Amino acid sequence: MTPQPLPDELLSGWAFRLSENYCCDDTDMLAHVKIDAVHGTALEASVYAAVAEKIANASPVDPVVVRSLTFPKMTPRDASLTAQMPFQDCLPCSRESVSRRNWRRA
């Protein structure tokens, strides 16, 4: 069964869980659907509709849901309050490779 996105999950975390489900690396999975990204975390800023469509076509998830897994376009103030890497986590979530959006917000 394909893992579904969880509330407040980042696209990178869901892409990682999805790639684990398909027994491959997240960059390989993205390359397979013709998305050029060094790593899934490159997709955490708002994604273009075409990229969301490619990811949605490779999974049973609506493109609108895929776009909701990213940070929306941010003001400079919002960007300054958003960490590049998670500064907090939840041990059970981390064990499941879940990455939450609120872990990066001050």
C-alpha positions as MATLAB code, in Angstrom:
seq = 'MTPQPLPDELLSGWAFRLSENYCCDDTDMLAHVKIDAVHGTALEASVYAAVAEKIANASPVDPVVVRSLTFPKMTPRDASLTAQMPFQDCLPCSRESVSRRNWRRA';
ca = [
       0.000    0.000    0.000;
       1.314    3.443   -0.924;
       1.975    5.728    2.062;
      -0.307    8.753    2.161;
       0.910   12.215    3.178;
       0.360   12.996    6.847;
      -0.968   16.286    8.231;
       1.774   18.953    8.345;
       4.240   16.640    6.543;
       6.829   18.120    4.205;
       7.096   16.908    0.633;
      10.649   15.714    1.232;
       9.537   13.459    4.097;
       6.656   12.019    2.125;
       8.885   11.539   -0.951;
      11.374    9.683    1.242;
       8.648    7.430    2.678;
       7.253    6.898   -0.823;
      10.685    5.936   -2.167;
      11.190    3.503    0.732;
       7.885    1.917   -0.245;
       9.239    1.438   -3.789;
      12.624    0.222   -2.431;
      14.643    3.001   -4.040;
      16.378    6.267   -3.214;
      14.268    9.450   -3.255;
      16.522   11.092   -5.868;
      16.185    8.004   -8.095;
      12.418    8.065   -7.699;
      12.289   11.771   -8.604;
      14.570   11.180  -11.591;
      12.281    8.365  -12.724;
       9.396   10.842  -13.001;
      11.732   13.329  -14.728;
      12.218   15.732  -11.807;
      15.746   17.067  -11.557;
      16.414   17.470   -7.830;
      19.577   16.745   -5.907;
      17.469   15.619   -2.958;
      13.824   15.706   -1.977;
      14.481   18.657    0.345;
      14.993   20.783   -2.779;
      11.221   20.545   -3.253;
      10.243   22.080    0.084;
       9.764   25.559   -1.319;
       6.571   25.935   -3.317;
       6.659   23.633   -6.340;
       5.505   24.445   -9.819;
       2.221   22.932  -10.956;
       4.014   20.777  -13.554;
       6.300   19.262  -10.885;
       3.359   18.605   -8.549;
       1.540   16.958  -11.473;
       4.507   14.646  -12.165;
       4.708   13.593   -8.525;
       0.932   13.126   -8.348;
       0.959   10.976  -11.491;
       3.538    8.693   -9.854;
       1.374    8.303   -6.754;
      -2.307    8.131   -5.852;
      -2.283   11.724   -4.551;
      -3.932   14.807   -6.028;
      -1.534   17.559   -7.251;
      -3.214   20.030   -4.869;
      -2.274   17.766   -1.962;
       1.303   17.497   -3.281;
       1.600   21.301   -3.375;
       0.200   21.536    0.164;
       3.242   19.573    1.393;
       5.576   22.478    0.603;
       6.170   25.842    2.195;
       4.115   28.502    0.431;
       5.865   31.503   -1.064;
       7.308   33.280    1.963;
       7.934   36.868    2.829;
      11.514   37.678    3.904;
      10.308   37.733    7.524;
       8.716   34.273    7.200;
      11.859   32.955    5.528;
      13.999   34.262    8.395;
      11.809   32.292   10.835;
      12.080   29.045    8.868;
      15.110   26.846    9.514;
      16.867   25.145    6.611;
      17.032   21.920    8.626;
      14.669   20.661   11.362;
      15.663   21.944   14.798;
      13.146   19.770   16.613;
      11.626   16.369   16.025;
       9.488   13.645   17.457;
      11.230   10.314   18.005;
       8.303    8.104   16.876;
       7.814   10.272   13.765;
      11.529   10.202   12.969;
      11.533    6.422   13.205;
       8.829    6.428   10.524;
      10.832    8.927    8.380;
       8.149   11.586    8.809;
       9.316   15.196    8.450;
       6.863   17.817    9.738;
       6.645   21.381    8.487;
       6.315   22.812   12.020;
       9.727   21.359   13.012;
      11.330   24.097   10.924;
       9.204   27.042   12.017;
      10.250   29.286   14.919;
];
